[in-house]
Amino acid sequence: MPTQLGKRFVCEVCNTEVLVTKAGEGDLECCGKPMEMQQPRPLPSSD
């Protein structure tokens, strides 16, 4: 699966976060395990 520009990934073991600044082929790994893509955080509601 290609990495997409602007996506954030996190390591489940050491909590390292990575921001993709250049898209490419392959998977991201840290601590010997694949990194998980972070879900977007919800924006605070404006009242």
C-alpha positions as a LaTeX table, in Angstrom:
\begin{tabular}{lrrr}
\hline
Residue & $x$ (\AA) & $y$ (\AA) & $z$ (\AA) \\
\hline
Met1 & 0.00 & 0.00 & 0.00 \\
Pro2 & 1.54 & 3.34 & $-0.98$ \\
Thr3 & 2.00 & 5.99 & 1.68 \\
Gln4 & $-0.01$ & 9.14 & 1.01 \\
Leu5 & 1.20 & 12.69 & 1.46 \\
Gly6 & $-0.03$ & 14.31 & 4.68 \\
Lys7 & $-1.02$ & 11.09 & 6.47 \\
Arg8 & 0.16 & 10.48 & 10.05 \\
Phe9 & 1.33 & 7.13 & 11.34 \\
Val10 & 2.02 & 6.00 & 14.92 \\
Cys11 & 4.10 & 3.16 & 16.37 \\
Glu12 & 2.08 & 1.01 & 18.79 \\
Val13 & 5.25 & 0.07 & 20.73 \\
Cys14 & 7.10 & 3.37 & 21.33 \\
Asn15 & 4.40 & 5.92 & 20.30 \\
Thr16 & 6.63 & 7.54 & 17.68 \\
Glu17 & 4.55 & 9.63 & 15.26 \\
Val18 & 5.46 & 10.15 & 11.59 \\
Leu19 & 4.03 & 12.67 & 9.13 \\
Val20 & 4.45 & 11.63 & 5.48 \\
Thr21 & 6.09 & 14.49 & 3.56 \\
Lys22 & 6.79 & 12.53 & 0.37 \\
Ala23 & 4.42 & 9.89 & $-0.99$ \\
Gly24 & 5.87 & 6.56 & $-2.07$ \\
Glu25 & 5.53 & 2.80 & $-2.28$ \\
Gly26 & 5.94 & 0.49 & 0.68 \\
Asp27 & 4.95 & 0.31 & 4.32 \\
Leu28 & 6.30 & 2.21 & 7.32 \\
Glu29 & 7.79 & 0.13 & 10.13 \\
Cys30 & 9.07 & 0.97 & 13.60 \\
Cys31 & 10.28 & $-1.39$ & 16.36 \\
Gly32 & 9.99 & $-4.26$ & 13.85 \\
Lys33 & 6.22 & $-3.83$ & 13.40 \\
Pro34 & 4.12 & $-2.00$ & 10.79 \\
Met35 & 3.01 & 1.49 & 11.82 \\
Glu36 & $-0.72$ & 2.21 & 12.09 \\
Met37 & $-2.33$ & 5.17 & 10.33 \\
Gln38 & $-3.82$ & 7.64 & 12.81 \\
Gln39 & $-7.45$ & 8.57 & 12.53 \\
Pro40 & $-8.19$ & 12.29 & 12.14 \\
Arg41 & $-9.04$ & 14.05 & 15.37 \\
Pro42 & $-12.47$ & 15.70 & 15.46 \\
Leu43 & $-12.47$ & 19.48 & 15.34 \\
Pro44 & $-13.98$ & 21.29 & 18.30 \\
Ser45 & $-17.48$ & 22.55 & 17.65 \\
Ser46 & $-17.94$ & 26.28 & 17.36 \\
Asp47 & $-21.00$ & 27.64 & 19.11 \\
\hline
\end{tabular}
